[in-house]
């Protein structure tokens, strides 16, 4: 497995990973539940912020491939969205 295909738990509660293009992102679920409503916050190393909103019955468990797909579908927010 390549080093870019791993999840990296961070001390601040986020988990880092690399997108398909190689860009490093961190993510954290805003709701504590394992399924249902809430969103996943994505932050890039250069300050871009995106949110992926979970559907009512969607599991919050995710593989690296799931995270990459969710990142691609996430809505831009924060400084880079302006």
C-alpha positions as CSV (number, residue, x, y, z in Angstrom):
1,X,0.0,0.0,0.0
2,X,1.3,3.4,-0.9
3,X,1.8,6.0,1.9
4,X,-0.8,8.2,0.2
5,X,-3.4,5.4,0.6
6,X,-3.4,5.5,4.4
7,X,-5.5,7.3,7.0
8,X,-3.5,9.2,9.5
9,X,-5.2,10.0,12.9
10,X,-4.1,13.4,14.3
11,X,-4.0,14.6,17.9
12,X,-6.7,17.3,17.2
13,X,-9.3,14.6,16.4
14,X,-9.0,15.0,12.7
15,X,-7.9,12.2,10.3
16,X,-5.6,13.1,7.4
17,X,-5.6,11.5,4.0
18,X,-4.5,12.3,0.4
19,X,-7.1,12.9,-2.3
20,X,-6.7,11.2,-5.7
21,X,-4.8,14.2,-7.0
22,X,-2.2,13.9,-4.1
23,X,-3.5,17.0,-2.1
24,X,-3.5,16.4,1.6
25,X,-6.8,16.9,3.5
26,X,-8.0,16.4,7.0
27,X,-11.6,15.4,7.9
28,X,-13.8,15.1,11.0
29,X,-17.4,14.2,11.6
30,X,-19.3,16.9,13.2
31,X,-22.0,14.6,14.7
32,X,-21.0,11.8,17.0
33,X,-23.5,9.3,15.7
34,X,-22.3,6.4,13.5
35,X,-25.3,6.8,11.1
36,X,-27.8,9.5,10.1
37,X,-27.7,13.3,9.9
38,X,-24.7,15.5,10.3
39,X,-21.8,16.3,8.1
40,X,-18.2,15.6,7.5
41,X,-15.9,18.6,7.5
42,X,-12.9,18.5,5.1
43,X,-10.0,21.0,5.5
44,X,-7.1,21.2,3.0
45,X,-3.5,22.1,3.9
46,X,-4.0,25.4,2.0
47,X,-7.1,26.4,3.9
48,X,-9.9,25.2,1.6
49,X,-13.0,24.0,3.5
50,X,-15.7,21.7,2.3
51,X,-18.7,19.9,3.9
52,X,-20.2,16.6,3.0
53,X,-23.8,16.2,4.4
54,X,-24.8,12.7,5.3
55,X,-28.2,11.3,4.2
56,X,-30.6,10.2,7.0
57,X,-29.5,6.5,6.9
58,X,-26.0,6.8,5.6
59,X,-23.2,5.2,7.6
60,X,-20.4,7.5,8.8
61,X,-17.8,4.7,8.5
62,X,-15.5,5.3,5.5
63,X,-12.6,3.9,3.7
64,X,-10.0,6.0,1.9
65,X,-12.0,5.5,-1.3
66,X,-15.2,6.6,0.4
67,X,-13.5,9.7,1.7
68,X,-12.2,10.6,-1.8
69,X,-15.7,10.2,-3.2
70,X,-17.3,12.3,-0.5
71,X,-14.6,15.0,-0.9
72,X,-15.4,15.2,-4.6
73,X,-19.2,15.6,-3.8
74,X,-18.7,18.0,-0.8
75,X,-19.8,21.6,-1.0
76,X,-17.2,24.3,-0.7
77,X,-17.4,26.6,2.4
78,X,-15.1,28.9,4.2
79,X,-12.4,31.2,2.7
80,X,-11.9,29.4,-0.6
81,X,-15.7,29.5,-1.3
82,X,-16.0,33.3,-1.4
